[in-house]
Amino acid sequence: MALVAGVDSSTQSTKVLIVNTDNGAVIRMGTCPHPSGTEVDPNEWLTALRTAIQKAGGISDVSSISIAGQQHGLVALDANGDVIRPALLWNDTRSGPGAAALVDELGPEFWAKATGSVPVASLTVSKLRFLADSEPHNAARIKAICLPHDWLTWKLSGSTRLSELTTDRSDASGTGYVDCSTDEYRYDILAHALHITTEKAKDIILPRIVPYNQSVGTVAQEWITDKPSSQQILIGPGMGDNAGSAFGLNLQTNQASISIGTSGVIATISDTPIQDPRFGVTGFSDATDKWLPLACTLNGALIQDYFRKILNVSFEELGTLAERTQPGAQGITLVPYFQGERTPNLPYATAHIAGLTSHNFTRENLARAAYEGLACLMRGALEALRGGGISVNGAMLIGGGAQSETLNQILADVLEIPISVPRTSEYVARGAARQAAVVAGIPENTNSWSPDITQTYKPRENESVWERYRAVSESIRKSYPTFRPESA
């Protein structure tokens, strides 16, 4: 029995899985939460990783380990390798004006052709512009730039040399300064974001982009605390969380995955890069040698939590309330831009509830509107993919926010496609574990990594919730200011 470790360092927590590569079974696991917020001291992730490894029973018996992590987060290091400021996370929307400026300065067509993604607040390049404009003293100290999973991988190896920072093509593709066709850094874009010359930008150290099947080093002995081990544990290059999820699901070309977590994501596998500026699709790379076009929303599982607290019910009771009324919530429409939005690109928008009357203002209809608002948000992401030329006729549903049968059925109804739910979870960590097995040279049994589907929800005929939602959200978009109002 060969064991490997897969790590998911997400926005909310670190999860460590110890996986048997013979059959894909999870032998042990450990978790540890992260602090909340949109900027975090990276050392908090390091502490969480140590704790999660300990809770998983240690890693002395694994052949290899790989870390998947939340994308886009900006970890800026000085010449000594020290963190300059707390990491700016993907959901920090202060970089919205910077993203808009980058698009205005170079044009959406430039960005789509060069990197596959038109800048939004989430991308690393937008956060670099924010830093250059708002914290020039910190921007001037930058000697190296890396992503959350890059930094954790570096720390896992025990290295202190900035030149030994590494990443993979999937996470690198989400920075906004990597060529989507060649997987090479665009120092001209990095320079433009930071208001410096290209020559000066080339003095900044960026992580070496390593193929997914190559080791980037070995685990430092300080991490192997459960018992001494003379065996070297290989480290994989890791990946972005969305690529990890697709790899863990063994997603195939033109299949889709829907993830409901802190954010909501619809992703597919493509044989060619997507370079269309019109629809808000990010043309990321996948964890292997293909591409991962996806559409992401800033608002996901927390929508259910907000309404659960307002209605003073459990998650199960929220679903029961929603099932007591008809599709359409008797005319109530929720547009859930609670944290701004990325698809569509409205970083400072706010949530709206439309269609309230004295007759429909009930607990049941509010619960139903919460689920339908989330489902319509995901339908908008699906339509963005379709607008970019991607065909999606069914999807696998994963994520901590997708545990409600009520939501699952409403998603099928609103998206108007079959929704399948795999048996196991933590597919980001499973994707990292699968990469770890490849790096260790363990012969792959694809069936071990294929999901076991427990249930498929088929779309039912219902009132066109999506059409009403689209009309309300379009009116919000038309009234949305380009830049954040001073009072916001």
C-alpha positions as a printed NumPy array, in Angstrom:
array([[  0.   ,   0.   ,   0.   ],
       [  1.456,   3.336,  -1.103],
       [  0.341,   6.442,   0.778],
       [  0.462,  10.066,  -0.368],
       [ -0.697,  13.329,   1.212],
       [ -2.85 ,  15.974,  -0.425],
       [ -3.4  ,  19.434,   1.083],
       [ -6.105,  21.985,   0.438],
       [ -5.21 ,  25.387,   1.888],
       [ -8.463,  27.218,   1.168],
       [ -9.828,  30.572,   2.249],
       [-11.503,  29.017,   5.268],
       [ -9.217,  26.189,   6.418],
       [ -6.405,  23.743,   5.765],
       [ -7.341,  20.129,   5.064],
       [ -4.832,  17.277,   4.857],
       [ -5.777,  13.893,   3.378],
       [ -3.642,  10.75 ,   3.6  ],
       [ -4.698,   8.664,   0.599],
       [ -4.109,   5.033,  -0.378],
       [ -3.12 ,   5.189,  -4.044],
       [ -4.171,   1.56 ,  -4.625],
       [ -7.861,   2.431,  -4.382],
       [ -8.085,   6.174,  -3.739],
       [ -9.395,   5.665,  -0.208],
       [ -8.783,   8.329,   2.435],
       [ -6.916,   6.664,   5.299],
       [ -6.622,   9.651,   7.629],
       [ -7.392,  13.339,   7.566],
       [ -6.917,  16.496,   9.593],
       [ -8.255,  20.031,   9.408],
       [ -7.594,  23.423,  10.96 ],
       [ -9.501,  26.686,  10.399],
       [ -8.028,  29.919,   9.048],
       [ -8.764,  33.41 ,  10.307],
       [-11.598,  35.192,   8.539],
       [-11.072,  38.309,   6.478],
       [ -9.806,  39.377,   3.075],
       [ -6.19 ,  39.796,   4.145],
       [ -4.303,  37.285,   6.299],
       [ -0.818,  36.884,   7.732],
       [  0.553,  33.882,   5.77 ],
       [  2.044,  32.518,   8.988],
       [ -1.524,  31.679,  10.006],
       [ -1.648,  29.262,   7.072],
       [  1.658,  27.783,   8.18 ],
       [  0.303,  27.177,  11.687],
       [ -2.87 ,  25.652,  10.242],
       [ -0.83 ,  23.342,   8.007],
       [  1.219,  22.087,  10.961],
       [ -1.926,  21.494,  13.012],
       [ -3.776,  19.743,  10.196],
       [ -0.798,  17.46 ,   9.527],
       [ -0.679,  16.548,  13.219],
       [ -4.423,  15.858,  13.281],
       [ -3.979,  13.647,  10.207],
       [ -1.509,  11.496,  12.147],
       [  1.639,  12.924,  10.598],
       [  3.244,  12.356,   7.207],
       [  6.228,  10.133,   8.007],
       [  4.615,   7.201,   6.158],
       [  3.8  ,   8.997,   2.89 ],
       [  5.849,   8.882,  -0.289],
       [  5.006,  12.395,  -1.39 ],
       [  2.881,  15.437,  -0.657],
       [  1.385,  18.243,  -2.716],
       [ -0.377,  21.465,  -1.743],
       [ -3.326,  22.994,  -3.566],
       [ -4.341,  26.476,  -2.486],
       [ -6.69 ,  29.387,  -2.927],
       [ -5.845,  31.247,  -6.102],
       [ -4.757,  34.834,  -6.739],
       [ -3.664,  35.713,  -3.186],
       [ -0.716,  38.11 ,  -3.179],
       [  2.208,  37.14 ,  -0.928],
       [  4.878,  39.831,  -1.276],
       [  8.367,  39.121,   0.085],
       [ 11.326,  41.397,   0.751],
       [ 14.994,  40.669,   0.038],
       [ 15.275,  38.653,   3.273],
       [ 12.331,  36.45 ,   2.34 ],
       [ 10.1  ,  38.067,   4.957],
       [  6.425,  38.784,   4.296],
       [  6.056,  42.52 ,   3.63 ],
       [  2.367,  42.815,   4.562],
       [ -0.586,  40.486,   5.181],
       [ -1.496,  38.555,   2.047],
       [ -4.263,  40.134,  -0.024],
       [ -6.789,  37.384,  -0.739],
       [ -8.813,  36.814,  -3.884],
       [-11.975,  38.192,  -2.226],
       [-10.428,  41.539,  -1.259],
       [-12.279,  43.977,  -3.534],
       [-10.144,  47.033,  -2.757],
       [ -8.306,  46.17 ,  -5.967],
       [-11.457,  46.812,  -8.033],
       [-10.435,  50.314,  -9.218],
       [ -6.96 ,  48.982, -10.043],
       [ -8.464,  46.213, -12.16 ],
       [-10.666,  48.711, -13.99 ],
       [ -7.668,  50.949, -14.63 ],
       [ -5.621,  48.066, -16.044],
       [ -8.43 ,  47.178, -18.429],
       [ -8.86 ,  50.796, -19.51 ],
       [ -5.131,  51.29 , -20.057],
       [ -4.447,  48.213, -22.187],
       [ -7.908,  47.164, -23.381],
       [ -9.848,  43.933, -22.739],
       [ -8.707,  42.394, -26.029],
       [ -5.058,  42.744, -25.016],
       [ -5.659,  40.99 , -21.715],
       [ -7.728,  38.157, -23.176],
       [ -5.171,  37.431, -25.887],
       [ -2.153,  37.732, -23.593],
       [ -3.309,  36.013, -20.403],
       [ -6.744,  34.525, -21.144],
       [ -8.327,  36.665, -18.422],
       [ -9.522,  40.265, -18.341],
       [ -8.532,  41.71 , -14.926],
       [-11.079,  41.77 , -12.139],
       [-10.514,  42.617,  -8.489],
       [ -9.66 ,  38.995,  -7.649],
       [ -6.579,  38.592,  -9.835],
       [ -3.065,  39.023,  -8.456],
       [ -2.163,  41.615, -11.079],
       [ -5.002,  43.826,  -9.829],
       [ -3.727,  43.517,  -6.265],
       [ -0.258,  44.552,  -7.4  ],
       [ -1.762,  47.699,  -8.91 ],
       [ -3.606,  48.334,  -5.635],
       [ -0.322,  47.983,  -3.763],
       [  1.513,  50.295,  -6.167],
       [ -1.192,  52.965,  -5.886],
       [ -2.172,  52.68 ,  -2.21 ],
       [  0.978,  51.362,  -0.518],
       [  3.917,  52.454,  -2.681],
       [  6.292,  52.074,   0.267],
       [  5.422,  48.353,   0.419],
       [  5.492,  47.944,  -3.354],
       [  9.012,  49.384,  -3.407],
       [ 10.216,  46.662,  -0.988],
       [  9.086,  43.745,  -3.166],
       [ 11.861,  41.334,  -4.08 ],
       [  9.683,  38.286,  -4.756],
       [  6.001,  37.628,  -5.449],
       [  4.284,  34.323,  -4.876],
       [  0.861,  32.779,  -4.344],
       [ -0.418,  31.099,  -1.159],
       [  0.359,  27.55 ,  -2.278],
       [  3.783,  28.607,  -3.604],
       [  4.728,  30.077,  -0.233],
       [  3.523,  27.032,   1.707],
       [  5.381,  24.65 ,  -0.607],
       [  8.548,  26.718,  -0.106],
       [  8.143,  26.601,   3.669],
       [  7.441,  22.85 ,   3.586],
       [ 10.799,  22.32 ,   1.866],
       [ 12.611,  24.336,   4.535],
       [ 14.21 ,  26.57 ,   1.91 ],
       [ 15.056,  30.202,   2.632],
       [ 16.311,  31.018,  -0.874],
       [ 13.91 ,  33.126,  -2.913],
       [ 15.34 ,  31.57 ,  -6.067],
       [ 13.884,  28.224,  -4.957],
       [ 10.271,  29.424,  -4.978],
       [  8.172,  27.269,  -7.319],
       [  4.637,  27.102,  -8.643],
       [  2.61 ,  25.245, -11.283],
       [  0.97 ,  26.423, -14.484],
       [ -2.58 ,  26.307, -13.11 ],
       [ -2.028,  28.716, -10.235],
       [  0.398,  30.85 , -12.241],
       [ -2.253,  31.298, -14.922],
       [ -4.494,  33.049, -12.399],
       [ -2.037,  35.84 , -11.662],
       [ -2.8  ,  37.923, -14.744],
       [  0.852,  38.159, -15.802],
       [  1.45 ,  34.729, -17.372],
       [  1.064,  34.132, -21.113],
       [ -1.829,  31.694, -21.54 ],
       [ -0.286,  30.123, -24.667],
       [  3.336,  29.7  , -23.558],
       [  3.103,  29.52 , -19.725],
       [  5.819,  32.171, -19.502],
       [  5.826,  35.251, -17.287],
       [  4.991,  38.575, -18.907],
       [  7.361,  40.979, -17.178],
       [  5.988,  43.82 , -19.287],
       [  2.579,  43.287, -17.641],
       [  4.139,  42.988, -14.181],
       [  5.97 ,  46.256, -14.8  ],
       [  2.816,  47.981, -15.998],
       [  0.884,  46.913, -12.899],
       [  3.598,  48.209, -10.544],
       [  4.377,  51.428, -12.469],
       [  7.996,  50.371, -13.016],
       [ 10.172,  49.563, -16.012],
       [ 10.321,  46.084, -17.515],
       [ 14.018,  45.932, -16.653],
       [ 13.246,  46.624, -12.994],
       [ 10.399,  44.107, -13.042],
       [ 12.842,  41.422, -14.16 ],
       [ 14.731,  41.941, -10.892],
       [ 11.664,  40.663,  -9.027],
       [ 11.834,  36.929,  -8.369],
       [  8.785,  34.966,  -9.534],
       [  8.31 ,  31.265,  -8.724],
       [  9.672,  28.831, -11.281],
       [  6.766,  27.166, -13.128],
       [  7.228,  23.409, -12.776],
       [  5.421,  20.649, -14.739],
       [  2.816,  18.81 , -12.674],
       [  4.69 ,  15.495, -12.736],
       [  8.018,  16.802, -11.396],
       [  9.164,  17.108,  -7.793],
       [ 10.194,  20.514,  -6.472],
       [ 12.147,  19.15 ,  -3.495],
       [ 11.716,  17.142,  -0.321],
       [  9.992,  17.795,   2.987],
       [ 12.224,  19.325,   5.653],
       [ 12.738,  17.079,   8.687],
       [ 11.131,  19.655,  10.993],
       [  7.751,  18.729,   9.476],
       [  8.117,  15.009,  10.201],
       [  7.38 ,  15.131,  13.915],
       [  5.272,  11.996,  14.433],
       [  8.27 ,   9.652,  14.18 ],
       [ 11.751,   9.725,  12.646],
       [ 11.919,   8.773,   8.982],
       [ 14.976,   8.116,   6.859],
       [ 12.81 ,   8.189,   3.718],
       [ 12.739,  11.439,   1.794],
       [  9.212,  12.693,   1.145],
       [  8.914,  14.271,  -2.286],
       [  7.016,  17.533,  -2.76 ],
       [  4.866,  18.128,  -5.836],
       [  4.561,  21.579,  -7.426],
       [  0.991,  21.884,  -6.185],
       [ -1.826,  23.698,  -7.994],
       [ -4.609,  26.212,  -7.711],
       [ -7.702,  25.026,  -5.889],
       [ -9.933,  24.999,  -8.961],
       [ -7.433,  22.925, -10.906],
       [ -7.065,  20.649,  -7.894],
       [-10.788,  20.084,  -7.783],
       [-10.937,  19.23 , -11.499],
       [ -7.968,  16.846, -11.172],
       [ -9.493,  15.207,  -8.103],
       [-12.777,  14.707,  -9.973],
       [-10.93 ,  13.32 , -13.007],
       [-12.857,  15.922, -15.012],
       [-12.786,  15.342, -18.758],
       [-12.975,  17.737, -21.71 ],
       [-16.266,  19.683, -21.771],
       [-17.447,  18.181, -18.494],
       [-18.279,  20.742, -15.828],
       [-17.823,  20.939, -12.098],
       [-19.812,  23.273,  -9.88 ],
       [-18.298,  24.166,  -6.532],
       [-20.286,  25.948,  -3.848],
       [-17.908,  27.17 ,  -1.171],
       [-16.964,  30.671,  -0.053],
       [-17.183,  31.438,  -3.756],
       [-19.161,  29.707,  -6.475],
       [-17.261,  28.252,  -9.435],
       [-18.229,  26.537, -12.674],
       [-15.224,  25.038, -14.47 ],
       [-14.596,  22.861, -17.512],
       [-11.61 ,  21.225, -19.187],
       [-10.594,  22.502, -22.618],
       [ -7.95 ,  21.386, -25.12 ],
       [ -7.292,  24.992, -26.126],
       [ -7.019,  28.277, -24.199],
       [-10.038,  30.575, -24.012],
       [ -9.14 ,  34.114, -25.106],
       [-12.488,  35.909, -25.335],
       [-12.839,  39.288, -23.571],
       [-16.624,  39.543, -23.804],
       [-18.079,  37.119, -21.29 ],
       [-16.019,  37.27 , -18.102],
       [-14.589,  33.764, -18.455],
       [-11.119,  33.329, -16.985],
       [ -8.934,  31.208, -19.238],
       [ -6.858,  29.435, -16.621],
       [ -4.626,  26.423, -17.201],
       [ -5.5  ,  23.101, -15.608],
       [ -3.245,  20.945, -13.435],
       [ -1.827,  19.008, -16.393],
       [ -1.283,  20.272, -19.945],
       [ -4.78 ,  21.508, -20.816],
       [ -6.853,  24.534, -19.869],
       [ -9.5  ,  25.238, -17.268],
       [-11.914,  27.954, -18.418],
       [-14.103,  28.928, -15.499],
       [-16.515,  31.513, -14.251],
       [-16.367,  32.46 , -10.58 ],
       [-18.735,  34.306,  -8.285],
       [-17.699,  36.019,  -5.06 ],
       [-20.872,  34.929,  -3.267],
       [-21.432,  31.267,  -2.469],
       [-22.373,  29.222,   0.56 ],
       [-22.578,  32.229,   2.877],
       [-25.846,  33.237,   1.187],
       [-27.524,  30.318,   2.933],
       [-25.86 ,  31.261,   6.196],
       [-27.094,  34.852,   6.035],
       [-30.711,  33.779,   5.592],
       [-30.426,  30.983,   8.143],
       [-29.397,  33.552,  10.76 ],
       [-32.076,  36.05 ,   9.742],
       [-34.78 ,  33.393,   9.93 ],
       [-33.246,  31.797,  13.06 ],
       [-33.27 ,  28.276,  11.617],
       [-30.789,  25.461,  10.993],
       [-29.592,  24.66 ,   7.48 ],
       [-32.005,  21.725,   7.386],
       [-34.886,  23.924,   8.485],
       [-33.989,  26.513,   5.843],
       [-34.445,  23.826,   3.189],
       [-37.743,  22.724,   4.723],
       [-39.026,  26.3  ,   4.634],
       [-38.042,  26.695,   0.974],
       [-39.866,  23.51 ,   0.01 ],
       [-43.136,  24.789,   1.51 ],
       [-43.594,  27.35 ,  -1.251],
       [-43.587,  27.244,  -5.023],
       [-40.712,  27.943,  -7.435],
       [-40.371,  31.667,  -7.922],
       [-40.945,  32.497,  -4.236],
       [-44.224,  34.157,  -5.234],
       [-42.404,  36.924,  -7.059],
       [-39.471,  37.605,  -4.709],
       [-36.07 ,  37.836,  -6.39 ],
       [-32.763,  37.932,  -4.494],
       [-29.691,  39.263,  -6.315],
       [-27.027,  38.169,  -3.794],
       [-24.134,  40.562,  -4.392],
       [-23.379,  40.639,  -0.657],
       [-19.614,  40.924,  -1.186],
       [-19.694,  42.692,  -4.518],
       [-19.439,  40.363,  -7.494],
       [-16.954,  38.983,  -9.99 ],
       [-19.317,  37.456, -12.582],
       [-20.574,  39.974, -13.558],
       [-17.659,  42.235, -12.637],
       [-19.269,  44.521, -10.023],
       [-16.801,  44.552,  -7.104],
       [-18.696,  47.142,  -5.042],
       [-22.28 ,  46.134,  -5.779],
       [-24.624,  45.25 ,  -2.925],
       [-27.351,  42.656,  -2.554],
       [-30.956,  43.42 ,  -3.517],
       [-34.32 ,  41.823,  -2.739],
       [-36.939,  42.764,  -5.327],
       [-40.643,  42.076,  -5.656],
       [-41.65 ,  42.205,  -1.996],
       [-45.348,  42.649,  -1.244],
       [-47.493,  42.372,   1.859],
       [-48.679,  38.985,   0.588],
       [-45.41 ,  37.278,  -0.353],
       [-43.228,  38.547,   2.513],
       [-43.066,  35.212,   4.359],
       [-40.345,  33.106,   5.904],
       [-40.942,  30.395,   3.321],
       [-40.568,  32.745,   0.365],
       [-37.442,  34.362,   1.8  ],
       [-35.857,  30.92 ,   2.236],
       [-36.81 ,  29.98 ,  -1.32 ],
       [-35.466,  33.272,  -2.674],
       [-32.124,  32.637,  -0.959],
       [-31.675,  29.306,  -2.733],
       [-32.927,  30.622,  -6.042],
       [-30.685,  33.69 ,  -5.827],
       [-27.644,  31.468,  -5.364],
       [-28.78 ,  29.18 ,  -8.195],
       [-29.336,  32.138, -10.525],
       [-25.895,  33.484,  -9.68 ],
       [-24.478,  30.136, -10.821],
       [-26.687,  30.204, -13.933],
       [-25.082,  33.535, -14.816],
       [-21.663,  31.897, -14.516],
       [-22.843,  29.019, -16.717],
       [-24.103,  31.451, -19.352],
       [-20.725,  33.198, -19.312],
       [-19.028,  29.891, -20.172],
       [-21.528,  29.181, -22.905],
       [-20.982,  32.672, -24.29 ],
       [-17.286,  31.849, -24.531],
       [-18.048,  28.834, -26.711],
       [-18.089,  26.119, -24.045],
       [-20.799,  23.446, -24.222],
       [-22.096,  22.252, -20.842],
       [-24.88 ,  19.697, -20.67 ],
       [-24.384,  18.384, -17.135],
       [-22.245,  18.979, -14.067],
       [-20.847,  17.434, -10.895],
       [-21.619,  19.374,  -7.731],
       [-19.109,  19.691,  -4.892],
       [-18.271,  22.04 ,  -2.037],
       [-19.262,  22.547,   1.556],
       [-22.245,  24.673,   0.587],
       [-23.764,  21.973,  -1.599],
       [-24.978,  19.677,   1.175],
       [-28.651,  20.63 ,   0.873],
       [-30.916,  18.447,  -1.241],
       [-33.199,  21.449,  -1.63 ],
       [-30.393,  23.558,  -3.098],
       [-29.212,  20.704,  -5.306],
       [-32.636,  20.305,  -6.896],
       [-33.103,  24.059,  -7.307],
       [-29.696,  24.243,  -9.015],
       [-30.805,  21.577, -11.498],
       [-34.083,  23.429, -12.067],
       [-32.551,  26.868, -12.588],
       [-29.489,  25.735, -14.558],
       [-31.72 ,  23.366, -16.564],
       [-29.073,  20.621, -16.634],
       [-28.655,  17.371, -14.66 ],
       [-26.623,  17.843, -11.473],
       [-24.681,  14.827, -10.151],
       [-23.325,  14.637,  -6.605],
       [-20.181,  12.539,  -5.933],
       [-20.021,  10.454,  -2.761],
       [-16.809,  11.774,  -1.274],
       [-15.757,  15.373,  -0.756],
       [-12.536,  17.384,  -0.416],
       [-11.769,  17.091,  -4.11 ],
       [ -9.186,  19.87 ,  -4.007],
       [ -7.101,  17.875,  -1.515],
       [ -7.737,  14.7  ,  -3.534],
       [ -6.429,  16.447,  -6.637],
       [ -3.295,  17.411,  -4.74 ],
       [ -2.93 ,  13.81 ,  -3.527],
       [ -3.293,  12.538,  -7.087],
       [ -0.496,  14.874,  -8.19 ],
       [  1.637,  13.664,  -5.287],
       [  1.196,  10.104,  -6.533],
       [  2.244,  11.098, -10.05 ],
       [  5.339,  12.879,  -8.701],
       [  6.281,   9.782,  -6.695],
       [  6.098,   7.688,  -9.858],
       [  3.286,   5.508,  -8.524],
       [  1.451,   3.827, -11.455],
       [ -1.941,   5.495, -11.79 ],
       [ -5.216,   3.632, -11.703],
       [ -7.606,   6.217, -13.15 ],
       [-10.589,   4.41 , -11.664],
       [ -9.207,   5.107,  -8.193],
       [ -9.63 ,   8.825,  -8.834],
       [-13.005,   8.718, -10.6  ],
       [-15.902,   9.935,  -8.448],
       [-18.626,   7.636,  -7.163],
       [-21.903,   9.402,  -8.014],
       [-24.509,   9.063,  -5.273],
       [-27.404,  10.955,  -6.806],
       [-28.347,  12.889,  -9.92 ],
       [-30.904,  15.698,  -9.796],
       [-32.81 ,  16.205, -13.039],
       [-34.287,  19.589, -13.945],
       [-38.036,  19.989, -13.468],
       [-40.407,  22.349, -15.214],
       [-40.878,  25.502, -13.191],
       [-41.587,  29.179, -13.448],
       [-38.741,  30.92 , -15.271],
       [-36.93 ,  32.095, -12.172],
       [-33.829,  32.778, -14.252],
       [-35.565,  35.196, -16.628],
       [-36.901,  37.32 , -13.77 ],
       [-33.538,  37.259, -12.001],
       [-31.753,  38.303, -15.18 ],
       [-34.035,  41.314, -15.595],
       [-33.461,  42.476, -12.004],
       [-29.696,  41.941, -12.123],
       [-29.476,  43.768, -15.456],
       [-31.14 ,  46.818, -13.948],
       [-28.586,  46.733, -11.109],
       [-25.743,  46.507, -13.59 ],
       [-26.987,  49.512, -15.57 ],
       [-27.067,  51.68 , -12.448],
       [-23.701,  50.478, -11.135],
       [-20.956,  53.148, -10.958],
       [-17.604,  52.417, -12.562],
       [-15.74 ,  53.261,  -9.374],
       [-16.665,  52.836,  -5.759],
       [-18.725,  55.741,  -4.398],
       [-16.992,  57.841,  -1.747],
       [-19.663,  56.879,   0.776],
       [-19.087,  53.128,   0.315]])
